[in-house]
C-alpha cells in the first residue's frame, strides 16, 4: 500500500505541474490516471519499502533536494568556468569513495546524484565503494574524497532510507 500511495502522490504532483491548474475536472482525470497507473505498475513493486515515510523523512527529502539543487548549480558554474577559461588547470582522474548507506535504493540514488552533478561521474559501484571520475581531483585519499563528494548527500539519505 505504501508503494501505491507514494507512486500515486508523485504521479498527481507531476499531473498538476504539467497541467498547471487545480480545476476539479482536470484533477479528477489526473487522479483516475494516477490511480490506474499506480495500480498497474506498483502491484508488485518494492521501490519505496525502505523509505522512512515519516515527517522527519519527508523533511529530509525536501532538504536533500535543496542541497542537490545547490550543488548542481555550483558544479555547473564550476564546469562552465573551466570551459570558458581553458587556462584553468584541471586534474581529471578516478577516485574511490565509500558509503555507509545500506539501502539499495539509497545507494542507487547517491550514485545518480553524483553523476547528475557536472564534473563527477559514477563509473562503477562495488559493495560500499564507488569509483568516481572527477574533473579536478583534489585528493586521492578515500576519506577526503568521500567527504568532498559523498558526505553532503549521504547524511540526508541515511535519514530518509535508514
C-alpha positions as CSV (number, residue, x, y, z in Angstrom):
1,X,0.0,0.0,0.0
2,X,2.9,2.3,0.8
3,X,4.4,1.9,-2.7
4,X,1.0,2.5,-4.3
5,X,0.4,5.7,-2.2
6,X,3.8,7.2,-2.9
7,X,3.5,6.4,-6.6
8,X,0.0,7.9,-6.8
9,X,1.2,11.1,-5.0
10,X,4.2,11.5,-7.3
11,X,2.0,11.0,-10.4
12,X,-0.5,13.5,-9.1
13,X,2.2,16.1,-8.5
14,X,3.5,15.6,-12.0
15,X,0.0,15.8,-13.4
16,X,-0.7,19.1,-11.6
17,X,2.7,20.5,-12.7
18,X,2.1,19.5,-16.3
19,X,-1.4,20.9,-16.4
20,X,-0.7,24.0,-14.3
21,X,-4.3,24.1,-12.9
22,X,-6.4,23.0,-10.0
23,X,-9.7,22.8,-11.9
24,X,-11.8,19.9,-10.4
25,X,-12.4,18.2,-13.8
26,X,-8.6,18.2,-14.6
27,X,-7.8,16.9,-11.1
28,X,-10.4,14.1,-11.3
29,X,-9.0,12.9,-14.7
30,X,-5.4,13.1,-13.2
31,X,-6.5,11.2,-10.1
32,X,-8.0,8.5,-12.3
33,X,-5.0,8.2,-14.5
34,X,-2.6,8.2,-11.5
35,X,-4.7,5.6,-9.7
36,X,-4.7,3.1,-12.6
37,X,-1.0,3.7,-13.4
38,X,-0.1,3.2,-9.7
39,X,-2.3,0.1,-9.6
40,X,-0.8,-1.3,-12.8
41,X,2.8,-0.6,-12.1
42,X,3.0,-1.0,-8.3
43,X,1.1,-4.1,-7.6
44,X,4.4,-6.0,-7.1
45,X,7.0,-3.2,-6.8
46,X,9.1,-2.7,-3.7
47,X,10.5,0.7,-4.7
48,X,9.7,2.7,-1.7
49,X,9.7,0.0,1.0
50,X,12.9,1.2,2.5
51,X,11.9,4.9,2.7
52,X,11.1,6.3,6.1
53,X,7.7,7.8,5.4
54,X,7.6,10.0,8.5
55,X,7.5,13.8,8.9
56,X,11.3,13.7,9.6
57,X,11.9,11.6,6.5
58,X,9.8,13.9,4.3
59,X,11.6,17.0,5.7
60,X,14.9,15.4,5.0
61,X,13.7,14.6,1.5
62,X,13.0,18.3,0.9
63,X,16.3,19.3,2.4
64,X,18.1,16.7,0.3
65,X,16.5,18.1,-2.9
66,X,17.6,21.6,-1.9
67,X,21.2,20.5,-1.2
68,X,21.2,18.7,-4.5
69,X,20.0,21.7,-6.5
70,X,22.5,24.0,-4.8
71,X,25.3,21.5,-5.6
72,X,24.0,21.2,-9.1
73,X,24.2,25.0,-9.6
74,X,27.7,25.2,-8.0
75,X,29.1,22.4,-10.1
76,X,27.5,23.8,-13.3
77,X,29.1,27.1,-12.7
78,X,32.5,25.5,-12.0
79,X,32.4,23.4,-15.2
80,X,31.3,26.5,-17.2
81,X,34.2,28.5,-15.7
82,X,36.6,25.7,-16.7
83,X,35.2,25.6,-20.3
84,X,35.3,29.4,-20.7
85,X,38.8,29.7,-19.2
86,X,40.9,26.9,-20.7
87,X,44.0,28.2,-18.8
88,X,42.5,26.9,-15.6
89,X,44.2,23.7,-14.5
90,X,42.2,20.5,-14.4
91,X,43.3,17.3,-12.9
92,X,40.9,14.6,-14.1
93,X,41.0,11.1,-12.6
94,X,39.1,8.3,-10.9
95,X,38.8,8.3,-7.2
96,X,37.4,5.7,-4.8
97,X,34.8,6.9,-2.2
98,X,33.0,4.9,0.4
99,X,29.4,4.9,1.6
100,X,27.7,3.9,4.8
101,X,24.3,3.5,3.1
102,X,22.7,0.1,3.4
103,X,19.5,0.6,1.4
104,X,19.8,-0.4,-2.3
105,X,17.6,2.4,-3.4
106,X,19.5,5.0,-1.4
107,X,22.8,3.7,-2.9
108,X,21.4,4.0,-6.4
109,X,20.1,7.4,-5.6
110,X,23.5,8.5,-4.3
111,X,25.2,7.2,-7.4
112,X,22.8,9.0,-9.7
113,X,23.1,12.2,-7.7
114,X,26.8,12.2,-8.0
115,X,26.5,11.5,-11.8
116,X,24.0,14.3,-12.3
117,X,26.3,17.0,-10.8
118,X,28.6,18.1,-13.6
119,X,32.3,17.4,-13.0
120,X,31.6,14.0,-11.5
121,X,30.5,10.7,-12.9
122,X,29.9,7.4,-11.1
123,X,31.9,4.8,-13.1
124,X,31.5,1.7,-11.0
125,X,29.9,0.6,-7.8
126,X,31.4,-2.4,-5.8
127,X,29.9,-3.2,-2.4
128,X,30.3,0.1,-0.4
129,X,32.8,1.6,-2.8
130,X,32.0,4.0,-5.6
131,X,34.6,4.8,-8.3
132,X,34.0,8.4,-9.4
133,X,35.5,10.2,-12.4
134,X,36.3,13.6,-11.1
135,X,37.1,16.5,-13.4
136,X,39.5,18.1,-10.9
137,X,40.8,15.5,-8.3
138,X,41.6,17.4,-5.2
139,X,42.5,14.3,-3.1
140,X,43.1,10.7,-3.9
141,X,42.7,9.8,-0.2
142,X,39.5,7.8,0.1
143,X,38.3,9.6,3.3
144,X,39.0,13.1,1.9
145,X,37.3,12.3,-1.4
146,X,34.4,10.8,0.3
147,X,34.0,13.9,2.4
148,X,34.1,16.2,-0.6
149,X,31.8,14.2,-2.9
150,X,29.6,11.9,-0.9
151,X,29.1,13.2,2.6
152,X,26.9,16.2,1.7
153,X,24.3,13.9,0.2
154,X,24.8,10.8,2.3
155,X,23.8,12.3,5.6
156,X,20.3,13.1,4.3
157,X,19.8,9.8,2.5
158,X,20.7,7.9,5.8
159,X,17.7,9.5,7.5
160,X,15.4,9.1,4.5
161,X,16.2,5.4,3.8
162,X,17.7,4.3,7.1
